[in-house]
Amino acid sequence: MSSIETVAETELSALAARAFENAGLSAADAAVTARHLILMDLMGVSTHGVHRIEQYVKRIQAGVVDPKAPIIVDDRAPALALVDGGNGQGHVAAQRAFDVALEKAKTVGISFVAVRRSGHFGGTASYGYLAAQAGMILMTGTGASPAMAPFGGRDLKVGNNPFGCAAPGSLADPVSGPMPFILDMAQSVAARGKMRKLRDAGEPMPLGWALDKDGNPTTDPAAGLDGFIQFIGGHKGYGMALMVDILSGLLSGGEYLDQTRQMWDEDGPQGTSHFFIALDPARLLDVSEYDRRMADFRDRIKTTAPFNEGGEVLMPGEIEMRNLAERRAKGIPVPAKTLAEVRLLAEPA
């Protein structure tokens, strides 16, 4: 059997949705969760795709994620809302908050929606992609379990707290078509998902990603995961991580810093918090003018002379959109082991 199998988007989406339905999610909630995972796989971010299904299902089976959790929206103002995810599946609570944020922004121009008592909501890129498709600008972030020490300290109290920003694009790429701006970044040099992937494959990680538990540089991903993951830009990444936690955990009334529990543990709800800030660019610029300016903005970047001959200057999200176009046409590559796990979880009870 090949170590990698290629699966059509529709087939993989159906398998993922059935796996979540079997775990107890409603058909609608299973479809929402599957959509975000498949979007990440389409964009080539496999660390946040169907690779995660087995762990999500384990947490549901362990009783620390409520598959039927009621999601409560507390409408605070025309542009503000708080969402309580009821310790349910993170993608479901996040999608509800995302929908509320876009609805409010379309009504009043801009909105802020924070989420508490949620779970791991995947990557920020899938929400950014959906916002850009809807013609909206989105900033979003999520708290995460502690993986890094405050700058200058040695106690694990800060998560890598991913942050995302997306904006609609107007200029068509010759390969992938319309090209939105999509930034999806954690505050660590590398995401823990990438480190786990290397650990599971028995491969080393680049030097500089993490320190071991004694504070020594290491290329062993297992030692790095057990030690200190490093911030991007030192104190700057540290400040960004705290900013995301204030906007998500602190303002939502939920968990923050080392109160957020590990996704991989099965001894209680994770208590993850998120935030969504949506902005309708049509409230500031005529749509045609926005398109013209965004096209010029992108062109000014893309016409930059590459540092190396034959190289290319890229915009954030450009590689992901090319991956998405290619994989929608040719199928999504999935490790055979992962695909076998998903198919098993999707089998009728």
Summary of the structure (lengths in Angstrom):
residues: 349
radius of gyration: 19.9
end to end distance: 26.2
largest distance: 57.5
contacts: 1239
relative contact order: 0.18
helix: 44%
strand: 19%
